[in-house]
Amino acid sequence: MEVSYLLIVLFFVQYIRKTLDTKESMPQWDKILVYSRLIAIFLLAAPHIFGNERIYEWVWHVYILAFVGVIYTREEFKTVRSLMISVIPLVVIALLGDIVLLVSKSFYNDYNDYFDMFKVFAIIWVVAMWYQNKRQQKQLAKERLQRLEEEKQNQLMQARKAELEIMVTERTQEISRQKEELVTALDHLKTTQGQLVQSEKMASLGELTAGIAHEIQNPLNFVNNFAEVNTELIEELKEEQEKDTPDHELVAEILRDLADNMEKMVYHGKRADSIVKGMLLHSRTGNGEKESVDVNALADEYMRLAYHGLRAKDKSFNATLEKDFQPEEIKAKVMPQDFGRVLLNIFNNAFYAVAQRARQEPESYRPTVWLTSKLENKTVEIRIKDNGTGIPDAVREKIFEPFFTTKPTGQGTGLGLSLSYDIVHNSHGGTMEVESEKGVFTEFIVRIPVG
């Protein structure tokens, strides 16, 4: 048993010194632990030197209990307390065996095997507890390293945070300076944008004016022709009335012709007046108020104006205009001048596309522009299709971007479709889409709610 005690002391002293690093952290206790190891060695050798083995067995019990008690009760060794507890069963069994041997040697001899077996179990228990404690120490060491690493990371983070705060302050100052520059640039940009938008509107107005000039020529010609005819009829009426026997039937016929001609003059005069009003409506700045208009009439008007506008520039140009309106009148609340710009821009692009293709294929090609409209689910759908040059796929994705144009330099600002898209989406809550196949067709689909 003394050998077991010695091994326990030697092992535990070495374990405690290594685990707690007593040489550095607790030098006084480290010396005591070294002395305790020397005492254990002395106690093992003393019986062989001085004799009287039974006395030293009791000294061993006292020494082990003192060793375990000191280690267990001191706060400095709290992390190894569980290991000290594991020794108690072995000490108790050994001490109980010696007491029984002292009191009744015969009883001890009868049950000596049991005492030896219990001692073996106690030793196994010590080994098991040591193994468990070792695992716990490893886990604690791992957690301690993890905490140290976390503390290190926190320190690094704090240092990085301080650096970032300095960088943020510098960046904030830089951003403030850039913001001031951007505000100034934005003011200039808004001014330039306003000028460009006005330029696009004037370009649109120029297209419209050319169409109006060509379109208004027809009713004016009618008015002039009927005015000349009426002048001749009035002279003829005067001559007939100066006769001694005027022909009353002829007079009545002349008067009917005069009335018919005057009615036609009034009609064509109103037609010219409506064209002029449409031009003024288009050219003025919108007030943002919507009016209920006949969508079919509005689209038809701008289709003809765009067509005659191109014919005013190129007398040789001709195209077929196909219209497909649903029989019922389609009324919708729109900003007439703004929505008119949208239609005029699309029609101008359509006639430009078919004119371009007509120059490329002068023999077999028949320029055609289709206009269809319908009312469905309280939404007006207007489709404007042409069989012109078409739009390539790569270009089609960009046509609604500001300043993007496929026309040669000087023939387009790149704002027409961008402004049209904005008017349809933002001002009227609608949608504007385009479908196209290069060299085959292009179709714009505009949808707006009726209310």
Contacts in CASP RR format, 6 or more apart in sequence:
PFRMAT RR
TARGET T0000
AUTHOR 0000-0000-0000
METHOD contacts of the structure
MODEL  1
MEVSYLLIVLFFVQYIRKTLDTKESMPQWDKILVYSRLIAIFLLAAPHIF
GNERIYEWVWHVYILAFVGVIYTREEFKTVRSLMISVIPLVVIALLGDIV
LLVSKSFYNDYNDYFDMFKVFAIIWVVAMWYQNKRQQKQLAKERLQRLEE
EKQNQLMQARKAELEIMVTERTQEISRQKEELVTALDHLKTTQGQLVQSE
KMASLGELTAGIAHEIQNPLNFVNNFAEVNTELIEELKEEQEKDTPDHEL
VAEILRDLADNMEKMVYHGKRADSIVKGMLLHSRTGNGEKESVDVNALAD
EYMRLAYHGLRAKDKSFNATLEKDFQPEEIKAKVMPQDFGRVLLNIFNNA
FYAVAQRARQEPESYRPTVWLTSKLENKTVEIRIKDNGTGIPDAVREKIF
EPFFTTKPTGQGTGLGLSLSYDIVHNSHGGTMEVESEKGVFTEFIVRIPV
G
1 57 0 8 1.000
1 60 0 8 1.000
1 94 0 8 1.000
1 119 0 8 1.000
2 43 0 8 1.000
2 44 0 8 1.000
2 47 0 8 1.000
2 56 0 8 1.000
2 57 0 8 1.000
2 60 0 8 1.000
3 44 0 8 1.000
4 90 0 8 1.000
4 119 0 8 1.000
4 123 0 8 1.000
5 40 0 8 1.000
5 43 0 8 1.000
5 60 0 8 1.000
5 63 0 8 1.000
5 64 0 8 1.000
6 40 0 8 1.000
6 41 0 8 1.000
6 43 0 8 1.000
6 44 0 8 1.000
8 64 0 8 1.000
8 87 0 8 1.000
8 90 0 8 1.000
8 126 0 8 1.000
9 36 0 8 1.000
9 37 0 8 1.000
9 40 0 8 1.000
9 64 0 8 1.000
9 67 0 8 1.000
10 37 0 8 1.000
10 40 0 8 1.000
11 130 0 8 1.000
12 67 0 8 1.000
12 71 0 8 1.000
12 80 0 8 1.000
12 83 0 8 1.000
12 84 0 8 1.000
12 87 0 8 1.000
13 33 0 8 1.000
13 34 0 8 1.000
13 36 0 8 1.000
13 37 0 8 1.000
15 80 0 8 1.000
15 83 0 8 1.000
15 130 0 8 1.000
16 22 0 8 1.000
16 33 0 8 1.000
16 71 0 8 1.000
16 77 0 8 1.000
16 80 0 8 1.000
17 23 0 8 1.000
17 30 0 8 1.000
17 33 0 8 1.000
19 79 0 8 1.000
19 80 0 8 1.000
19 137 0 8 1.000
20 26 0 8 1.000
20 76 0 8 1.000
20 77 0 8 1.000
20 79 0 8 1.000
20 80 0 8 1.000
22 29 0 8 1.000
22 30 0 8 1.000
22 33 0 8 1.000
23 30 0 8 1.000
26 76 0 8 1.000
29 74 0 8 1.000
29 76 0 8 1.000
36 67 0 8 1.000
39 63 0 8 1.000
40 63 0 8 1.000
43 56 0 8 1.000
43 59 0 8 1.000
43 60 0 8 1.000
43 63 0 8 1.000
46 56 0 8 1.000
47 53 0 8 1.000
47 56 0 8 1.000
57 98 0 8 1.000
58 98 0 8 1.000
61 91 0 8 1.000
61 94 0 8 1.000
61 95 0 8 1.000
61 98 0 8 1.000
64 87 0 8 1.000
64 91 0 8 1.000
65 91 0 8 1.000
68 84 0 8 1.000
68 87 0 8 1.000
68 88 0 8 1.000
68 91 0 8 1.000
69 84 0 8 1.000
71 77 0 8 1.000
71 80 0 8 1.000
71 81 0 8 1.000
71 84 0 8 1.000
72 81 0 8 1.000
72 84 0 8 1.000
72 85 0 8 1.000
77 84 0 8 1.000
79 137 0 8 1.000
79 140 0 8 1.000
80 133 0 8 1.000
82 129 0 8 1.000
82 132 0 8 1.000
82 133 0 8 1.000
82 136 0 8 1.000
83 129 0 8 1.000
83 130 0 8 1.000
83 133 0 8 1.000
85 129 0 8 1.000
86 125 0 8 1.000
86 126 0 8 1.000
86 128 0 8 1.000
86 129 0 8 1.000
86 130 0 8 1.000
86 133 0 8 1.000
87 126 0 8 1.000
89 121 0 8 1.000
89 122 0 8 1.000
89 125 0 8 1.000
90 119 0 8 1.000
90 122 0 8 1.000
90 123 0 8 1.000
90 125 0 8 1.000
90 126 0 8 1.000
93 115 0 8 1.000
93 118 0 8 1.000
93 119 0 8 1.000
93 122 0 8 1.000
94 119 0 8 1.000
96 115 0 8 1.000
97 108 0 8 1.000
97 115 0 8 1.000
100 107 0 8 1.000
100 108 0 8 1.000
100 111 0 8 1.000
100 115 0 8 1.000
101 108 0 8 1.000
108 115 0 8 1.000
196 413 0 8 1.000
196 415 0 8 1.000
197 415 0 8 1.000
197 419 0 8 1.000
199 413 0 8 1.000
199 415 0 8 1.000
200 413 0 8 1.000
200 414 0 8 1.000
200 415 0 8 1.000
200 416 0 8 1.000
200 419 0 8 1.000
201 283 0 8 1.000
201 341 0 8 1.000
203 412 0 8 1.000
203 413 0 8 1.000
204 282 0 8 1.000
204 341 0 8 1.000
204 344 0 8 1.000
204 345 0 8 1.000
204 348 0 8 1.000
204 416 0 8 1.000
205 279 0 8 1.000
205 282 0 8 1.000
205 283 0 8 1.000
207 306 0 8 1.000
207 309 0 8 1.000
207 344 0 8 1.000
207 348 0 8 1.000
208 279 0 8 1.000
208 282 0 8 1.000
208 283 0 8 1.000
208 305 0 8 1.000
208 309 0 8 1.000
208 344 0 8 1.000
209 279 0 8 1.000
210 308 0 8 1.000
210 309 0 8 1.000
210 310 0 8 1.000
210 312 0 8 1.000
210 313 0 8 1.000
211 305 0 8 1.000
211 306 0 8 1.000
211 307 0 8 1.000
211 308 0 8 1.000
211 309 0 8 1.000
211 311 0 8 1.000
211 312 0 8 1.000
212 275 0 8 1.000
212 276 0 8 1.000
212 278 0 8 1.000
212 279 0 8 1.000
212 305 0 8 1.000
212 308 0 8 1.000
213 309 0 8 1.000
213 312 0 8 1.000
214 308 0 8 1.000
214 309 0 8 1.000
214 311 0 8 1.000
214 312 0 8 1.000
215 275 0 8 1.000
215 304 0 8 1.000
215 305 0 8 1.000
215 308 0 8 1.000
215 309 0 8 1.000
216 272 0 8 1.000
216 275 0 8 1.000
216 276 0 8 1.000
218 268 0 8 1.000
219 268 0 8 1.000
219 269 0 8 1.000
219 271 0 8 1.000
219 272 0 8 1.000
219 275 0 8 1.000
220 268 0 8 1.000
220 272 0 8 1.000
222 264 0 8 1.000
222 265 0 8 1.000
222 268 0 8 1.000
223 265 0 8 1.000
223 268 0 8 1.000
223 269 0 8 1.000
223 272 0 8 1.000
226 261 0 8 1.000
226 262 0 8 1.000
226 264 0 8 1.000
226 265 0 8 1.000
226 268 0 8 1.000
227 265 0 8 1.000
229 257 0 8 1.000
229 261 0 8 1.000
230 258 0 8 1.000
230 261 0 8 1.000
230 262 0 8 1.000
230 265 0 8 1.000
233 254 0 8 1.000
233 257 0 8 1.000
233 258 0 8 1.000
233 261 0 8 1.000
234 258 0 8 1.000
236 254 0 8 1.000
237 251 0 8 1.000
237 254 0 8 1.000
237 255 0 8 1.000
237 258 0 8 1.000
240 246 0 8 1.000
240 247 0 8 1.000
240 250 0 8 1.000
240 251 0 8 1.000
240 254 0 8 1.000
241 251 0 8 1.000
275 305 0 8 1.000
278 301 0 8 1.000
281 336 0 8 1.000
281 337 0 8 1.000
282 337 0 8 1.000
282 340 0 8 1.000
282 341 0 8 1.000
282 344 0 8 1.000
283 337 0 8 1.000
284 337 0 8 1.000
286 335 0 8 1.000
286 337 0 8 1.000
286 338 0 8 1.000
288 335 0 8 1.000
288 338 0 8 1.000
288 427 0 8 1.000
289 335 0 8 1.000
290 333 0 8 1.000
290 334 0 8 1.000
290 335 0 8 1.000
290 451 0 8 1.000
291 333 0 8 1.000
291 334 0 8 1.000
291 335 0 8 1.000
291 336 0 8 1.000
292 331 0 8 1.000
292 332 0 8 1.000
292 333 0 8 1.000
293 331 0 8 1.000
293 332 0 8 1.000
293 333 0 8 1.000
293 334 0 8 1.000
293 336 0 8 1.000
294 329 0 8 1.000
294 330 0 8 1.000
294 331 0 8 1.000
295 330 0 8 1.000
295 331 0 8 1.000
295 332 0 8 1.000
295 334 0 8 1.000
295 373 0 8 1.000
295 380 0 8 1.000
295 382 0 8 1.000
296 325 0 8 1.000
296 329 0 8 1.000
296 330 0 8 1.000
296 373 0 8 1.000
298 334 0 8 1.000
298 336 0 8 1.000
298 339 0 8 1.000
298 340 0 8 1.000
298 343 0 8 1.000
299 343 0 8 1.000
299 371 0 8 1.000
299 373 0 8 1.000
299 382 0 8 1.000
300 323 0 8 1.000
300 325 0 8 1.000
300 371 0 8 1.000
302 340 0 8 1.000
302 343 0 8 1.000
302 344 0 8 1.000
302 347 0 8 1.000
303 321 0 8 1.000
303 323 0 8 1.000
303 343 0 8 1.000
303 347 0 8 1.000
303 369 0 8 1.000
303 371 0 8 1.000
304 321 0 8 1.000
305 344 0 8 1.000
305 347 0 8 1.000
306 344 0 8 1.000
306 347 0 8 1.000
306 348 0 8 1.000
306 350 0 8 1.000
306 351 0 8 1.000
307 319 0 8 1.000
307 321 0 8 1.000
307 347 0 8 1.000
307 351 0 8 1.000
307 369 0 8 1.000
310 317 0 8 1.000
310 348 0 8 1.000
310 351 0 8 1.000
310 352 0 8 1.000
310 355 0 8 1.000
311 317 0 8 1.000
311 318 0 8 1.000
314 355 0 8 1.000
317 351 0 8 1.000
317 355 0 8 1.000
317 358 0 8 1.000
317 367 0 8 1.000
318 367 0 8 1.000
319 351 0 8 1.000
319 354 0 8 1.000
319 355 0 8 1.000
319 367 0 8 1.000
319 368 0 8 1.000
319 369 0 8 1.000
320 366 0 8 1.000
320 367 0 8 1.000
320 368 0 8 1.000
320 369 0 8 1.000
321 368 0 8 1.000
321 369 0 8 1.000
321 371 0 8 1.000
322 368 0 8 1.000
322 369 0 8 1.000
322 370 0 8 1.000
322 371 0 8 1.000
323 370 0 8 1.000
323 371 0 8 1.000
323 372 0 8 1.000
324 370 0 8 1.000
324 371 0 8 1.000
324 372 0 8 1.000
324 373 0 8 1.000
325 372 0 8 1.000
325 373 0 8 1.000
326 373 0 8 1.000
326 374 0 8 1.000
326 375 0 8 1.000
328 375 0 8 1.000
330 373 0 8 1.000
330 374 0 8 1.000
330 375 0 8 1.000
330 380 0 8 1.000
330 450 0 8 1.000
331 450 0 8 1.000
332 380 0 8 1.000
332 448 0 8 1.000
332 449 0 8 1.000
332 450 0 8 1.000
332 451 0 8 1.000
333 450 0 8 1.000
333 451 0 8 1.000
334 428 0 8 1.000
334 448 0 8 1.000
335 423 0 8 1.000
335 427 0 8 1.000
335 428 0 8 1.000
338 423 0 8 1.000
338 427 0 8 1.000
339 423 0 8 1.000
339 428 0 8 1.000
339 448 0 8 1.000
341 419 0 8 1.000
341 420 0 8 1.000
341 423 0 8 1.000
342 420 0 8 1.000
342 423 0 8 1.000
342 424 0 8 1.000
342 432 0 8 1.000
342 446 0 8 1.000
343 382 0 8 1.000
343 384 0 8 1.000
345 416 0 8 1.000
345 417 0 8 1.000
345 419 0 8 1.000
345 420 0 8 1.000
346 384 0 8 1.000
346 420 0 8 1.000
346 444 0 8 1.000
346 446 0 8 1.000
347 369 0 8 1.000
347 384 0 8 1.000
349 417 0 8 1.000
349 442 0 8 1.000
350 369 0 8 1.000
350 384 0 8 1.000
350 385 0 8 1.000
350 386 0 8 1.000
350 388 0 8 1.000
350 442 0 8 1.000
350 444 0 8 1.000
351 369 0 8 1.000
351 386 0 8 1.000
352 407 0 8 1.000
353 386 0 8 1.000
353 388 0 8 1.000
353 389 0 8 1.000
353 390 0 8 1.000
353 442 0 8 1.000
354 367 0 8 1.000
354 368 0 8 1.000
354 369 0 8 1.000
354 386 0 8 1.000
354 387 0 8 1.000
354 388 0 8 1.000
355 367 0 8 1.000
356 388 0 8 1.000
356 389 0 8 1.000
357 365 0 8 1.000
357 367 0 8 1.000
357 387 0 8 1.000
357 388 0 8 1.000
357 389 0 8 1.000
357 439 0 8 1.000
358 365 0 8 1.000
358 367 0 8 1.000
360 389 0 8 1.000
366 387 0 8 1.000
367 386 0 8 1.000
367 387 0 8 1.000
367 388 0 8 1.000
368 386 0 8 1.000
368 387 0 8 1.000
369 384 0 8 1.000
369 385 0 8 1.000
369 386 0 8 1.000
370 383 0 8 1.000
370 384 0 8 1.000
370 385 0 8 1.000
370 386 0 8 1.000
371 382 0 8 1.000
371 383 0 8 1.000
371 384 0 8 1.000
372 382 0 8 1.000
372 383 0 8 1.000
372 385 0 8 1.000
373 380 0 8 1.000
373 381 0 8 1.000
373 382 0 8 1.000
373 383 0 8 1.000
374 380 0 8 1.000
374 381 0 8 1.000
375 381 0 8 1.000
375 450 0 8 1.000
378 449 0 8 1.000
378 450 0 8 1.000
378 451 0 8 1.000
379 447 0 8 1.000
379 448 0 8 1.000
379 449 0 8 1.000
379 450 0 8 1.000
380 447 0 8 1.000
380 448 0 8 1.000
380 449 0 8 1.000
380 450 0 8 1.000
381 445 0 8 1.000
381 446 0 8 1.000
381 447 0 8 1.000
382 445 0 8 1.000
382 446 0 8 1.000
382 447 0 8 1.000
383 443 0 8 1.000
383 444 0 8 1.000
383 445 0 8 1.000
383 446 0 8 1.000
384 443 0 8 1.000
384 444 0 8 1.000
384 446 0 8 1.000
385 441 0 8 1.000
385 442 0 8 1.000
385 443 0 8 1.000
385 444 0 8 1.000
386 441 0 8 1.000
386 442 0 8 1.000
386 443 0 8 1.000
387 440 0 8 1.000
387 441 0 8 1.000
388 439 0 8 1.000
388 440 0 8 1.000
388 441 0 8 1.000
388 442 0 8 1.000
389 438 0 8 1.000
389 439 0 8 1.000
389 442 0 8 1.000
390 436 0 8 1.000
390 437 0 8 1.000
390 438 0 8 1.000
390 439 0 8 1.000
390 440 0 8 1.000
390 441 0 8 1.000
390 442 0 8 1.000
391 399 0 8 1.000
391 406 0 8 1.000
391 434 0 8 1.000
391 436 0 8 1.000
391 438 0 8 1.000
391 442 0 8 1.000
392 438 0 8 1.000
393 438 0 8 1.000
395 406 0 8 1.000
396 434 0 8 1.000
396 436 0 8 1.000
398 404 0 8 1.000
399 406 0 8 1.000
399 417 0 8 1.000
399 434 0 8 1.000
400 417 0 8 1.000
400 418 0 8 1.000
400 421 0 8 1.000
400 432 0 8 1.000
401 418 0 8 1.000
402 414 0 8 1.000
402 415 0 8 1.000
402 418 0 8 1.000
403 413 0 8 1.000
403 414 0 8 1.000
403 415 0 8 1.000
403 418 0 8 1.000
404 414 0 8 1.000
404 418 0 8 1.000
405 411 0 8 1.000
405 412 0 8 1.000
405 413 0 8 1.000
405 414 0 8 1.000
407 414 0 8 1.000
420 432 0 8 1.000
421 432 0 8 1.000
424 430 0 8 1.000
424 431 0 8 1.000
424 432 0 8 1.000
424 446 0 8 1.000
424 448 0 8 1.000
425 431 0 8 1.000
425 432 0 8 1.000
428 448 0 8 1.000
428 449 0 8 1.000
429 448 0 8 1.000
429 449 0 8 1.000
430 446 0 8 1.000
430 447 0 8 1.000
430 448 0 8 1.000
430 449 0 8 1.000
431 445 0 8 1.000
431 446 0 8 1.000
431 447 0 8 1.000
432 444 0 8 1.000
432 445 0 8 1.000
432 446 0 8 1.000
432 447 0 8 1.000
433 444 0 8 1.000
433 445 0 8 1.000
434 442 0 8 1.000
434 443 0 8 1.000
434 444 0 8 1.000
434 445 0 8 1.000
435 442 0 8 1.000
435 443 0 8 1.000
435 445 0 8 1.000
436 442 0 8 1.000
436 443 0 8 1.000
END
